[in-house]
Amino acid sequence: MPSAGRIKSIASKLMASFNKVILMGNLTRDPEVRTTPSGNTVAKLGLATSRKYRTRDGEVREEVTFVDVDAFGKTAETLGKYLRKGSPIMLEGRLKLDQWESDGQKRSKLGVILESFQFIGTGERRSGAADTANDDLLEEEPPF
């Protein structure tokens, strides 16, 4: 019988893994840019993404998801320089689980480490026709 270490080694070679997210949304706050004592630049972003869907009763609902994003280096500097609360952005990154203990309780939070981004539009939102034009694209309510 193979040892537990050998089984784990074999399993890690057989299991595929892919950690990539692509998100598009608007910043929930101005980027928080700081420089570490070692000279590295870090930016913390809050991103809101949403999807509209129609329930079985025909009611239109919106589901909003808030995501914390961390950026580093020149990318962090650029985001801090050009983006503000409400700015639209498309980003690509990887998921990262942060874990810590607070007041004896174990805590965790899933966030995104930014790898690349694309500026989207001007951040201004037009009302009226643009909002109703997307009604045909509404998703049906999930069956679960």
N, C-alpha and C positions, 0 to 999 in steps of 0.2 A: 504494500500500500504506500503511495507517495506521501511525503510529509505535507503538512499544512502550508509551509512556505513554498514548496514546489507547486502545489495546486494554485496558490494565489498568483505565483509567477506565470503559470500557464494561462490562468483566467484573465490576467491583465493584458496578455498578448492577444487574446481572442475577442475581448470586449471592445467594440468600436466606441468612440467618444467624439462628440462634436459640440462645441460651446460657442454659439454665435447668435446674436440678436440684432435685428434691424428694427428701429423704432422711428416714428415720425410724430412730432407733437409740438407743444409750445412750452416754453420755460415758465415755471411757476414763480420764479423769483430771479433777481439779478444773479449772475454767476458769482460765487464767493471764491475769489482768487487770493492765494497766499503763497509765500515763498518759505520753504523749509530752511532750517539753519544750515543745511548742506548746499543751499542754493537752488534746489529743485522747485519748480512752479507746479502748484496743484490748484485745480478748479473743481468746485463742487456745484453741481447743477441739479435742479428739480425739474422733471419733465412730466407733463400731463399728456396722455394719449387717450383718445376716446373712440367709441364706435356707437353708431346709432342703429337701432333695430326696431322692428315692428313686432308687437306681441300678437298672439293669436286673436285677440280682440280688436286688433287694428291700431292700438295705441302705440305711438312712437316714444321710445325711451332711449336714453343715452347712458352708456356705461363708461365711467372715467377711471383710468388707472394712473397712479402717481408712481414715478420711478426716480430713485436717486442715482445720479451718474457722476463718476469721478474721471477727470481728465488730467493729463500730466504734460510737462514740458512746454514746447512752443504751441502745441495745440491748446493747452490751458490758457496761455497768454492771449492767443487769438480769440478764443471764446469770450474771455473777460473784456477784451477790447471792443468787440463788435456786437455782442448779444446783450439783451436786457429782458426783463420780465415780459412775457408775452411773445417773445421772438419765436418764430417757427424754425425748426431744425430737423434734419434727418440724420440719424447716427447709426453707426455700426459698432458693436463691441462684444464683450463677453460677460457672462453672469459671474458674480462673485458673492459668496456667502460670508458675511461678517458675523462673528460670534463673540460675545462678551458676557460678563457676569455683572449684574447690578443689584445691589441690596440682597445678595444671596440667590437671586433668580438668574437662570441662564436665559440669555436673549440672543436673537439672531435676526438678520435682515438681509434680504437678497437685493443686490444692487447691480449696476452695470459699470464696467471699466471701459471707457471710450477708446476705440481704436482708430476710427475715422468718422468724418462728419461732412455734411453738405448744408450750406445755407439754403433756406427755402423762402422765397418771396421777401416781402418787406415787413411782415408782422402785422400789417393792418388788415382788418377783416371787414369785408363789405357785407351789408345786411341785405335782405330781400331775395332777389332772384337766385343768388348763389346758394342760399340755404335750401330753397325749395327745389332747385335743379337736381339735388342729390337724393331726393325722396325715392327715386327708382332704384337706388343702390342700397337701400336699407336691407339689412339681413333679417331673417326670420328669427324669432326667439328660439334659443336652444331648447331642444326637447327634454332636457334634464333639469 
